[in-house]
Amino acid sequence: QSLLKDAQEYLQILHNCRTQQVVYWKGNDLKRAVDWALHFEKVYVKLGKSKKEVYEKFNSKLVSLSHQASFQLGYDEFNIEFLGHSLEYLVKVLYIRTYC
């Protein structure tokens, strides 16, 4: 349950990365976002080693969580596979938001 709450907070951070709000981030805001991305990449590895039922149940909850959110992550779906590429996604979005 706590992991799902963490995922919800991380989803909000990812949303903020896609908004103009990111322009006002300080160094500690960026560090926090990177720390969350690295944390969820580790979660991805651990979930990959878990039982299939646990993996599928958590994946389903992540997808449901993203559908409940009032925003989207572009063409990406927030699921366990997404977590495995969290840092890559974060860097891509920050780059696009900052330089494009």
N, C-alpha and C positions, 0 to 999 in steps of 0.2 A: 504494500500500500504506500509506504514511504517512497519507494522508487517511482511509483506512478505520480506522486506529488512532485518529486524532483523533475520528472519528465515534463510535467505541466509548466513548471518554472522555466525549464530550458526552452520549451516551445515558445514561451513569452519572450525570452531573450532573442531567439531566432527571429521572431516577428519584429522586435525592435531594431534588429540589424537591417531589416528591409525598409525601414522608415527614415525620414529625415532626422529623427532623434539621434541617430548614430553619429551625426556630425558633432554633437555636443558631448560625446563620450570622453571621459578622461582615461588615463592609463589603467586605473584600477577597474574601470568598467570593461575595458578590453581584456584585461587579465581574467576577470570573472567569466567572461564569455568563453575564452580559451580553456579555462579550467573546467567549465561545464562540458565543453566539447570533448576534452580528453577523458573526463570522467565517463561519459557515455560511450566512448570508444572502448573503454575497459569493460563497461557493462555489456556491450555487444559481444565481446570475447567470452565473458562468463556465461551469458545466455546461450551462446553457441554450444557450450559444453553441457547445458542442462537437458533435462528430459524434454522430449518433443512436445508433450502436453503443456509444460510450463512455458516453453518458447512460444507456442501458438497462442496460449491464453494471454500472455503479456503483449505479444504482437497485436492481437485483436484489441486490447485495451488502448494501446498507443494509437492505432488507426482511429478508434472511436474518439479518443481525446482530440486528435487533430480535426476530426469532422465537427466536433462541438465548438472548436475555436472559431472566432469571428474573422479569421484570416487564413490564408493558405501559404504554403512554402513554395510558391511557383509551381513547377511541374512535379516537384518531388513529393512523395508521400511520407509522412512521419510514421515510420515503422522501425522494426529492429534492424533491417538492412540499412536504413538511413543512419541509425546510430553508429554503425560501423564506419561511416564516412563523415562524421560530425565536423571534424576539424576542417576537412576539405570544403565542405559546404559553407562553413562559417567564413573561411578565407575568401571563397568565391563571392559570397554575398557582400562582404565588407569591401572587397575590391570594386565590385560593380557599383555599389552605393557611393563609394568615395571618389572614384575616378571616371565614372561614365555618366 
